[in-house]
Amino acid sequence: LGATLCTRSAARCAECPLADTCVAHGQGNWRAYPGKKPRKTLPQRQVQMLLVRKGNGEVLLQQRPPQGIWGGLWSFPEIPPDADPLQWCSDYGLANARHARDLPPRRHTYSHFPLDIAPREILLEEPGWCVLEGPAWVWYNPQQPDERGLAAPVARLLEELDKV
């Protein structure tokens, strides 16, 4: 009935078989029904993206799992917002890492949540890349980009890296 007789813009109460028991009709405020759905609260997600760079300008990229956000694409390593980037480097065998700078934060919005990204540039004096060799890790040269699939925020950060 709601799609045919009981519409918000032009209710046809005289034709409705339920008009005698209808609260909206009884109160004379049929325009208030049906009520608007409450807005869904989107979850907030935050992450630090680590732009780990060797002296020659190469940056560390990690391939994301095939399922989920940016499935199969290449991205910077991500850590929780309260984690220590230098500790992460130490845990992965990246020697002599130093926090160079924080790049401007940015927001990447999906249909179901916004992702707040805090990019952190980390410089390595001794990369120790042997620990990170493998199919899920690569040292990427932004000056000679290849046809690697990059997540959109990662591609933008790579373009901005030397401009900031």
VENMORA-V527354 format. One record per helix or strand. SS is the DSSP state (hx for helix, st for strand). FROM is the first residue (numbers start at 0). TO is the last residue. If there is no record, write none. Layout:
# VENMORA-V527354
SS&FROM&TO  SS&FROM&TO
This chain:
# VENMORA-V527354
hx&12&14  hx&18&20  hx&22&26  hx&29&31  st&42&52  st&58&62  st&73&74  st&76&78  hx&84&90  st&94&101  st&105&108  st&112&125  hx&128&131  st&136&139  hx&141&143  st&149&149  hx&151&159
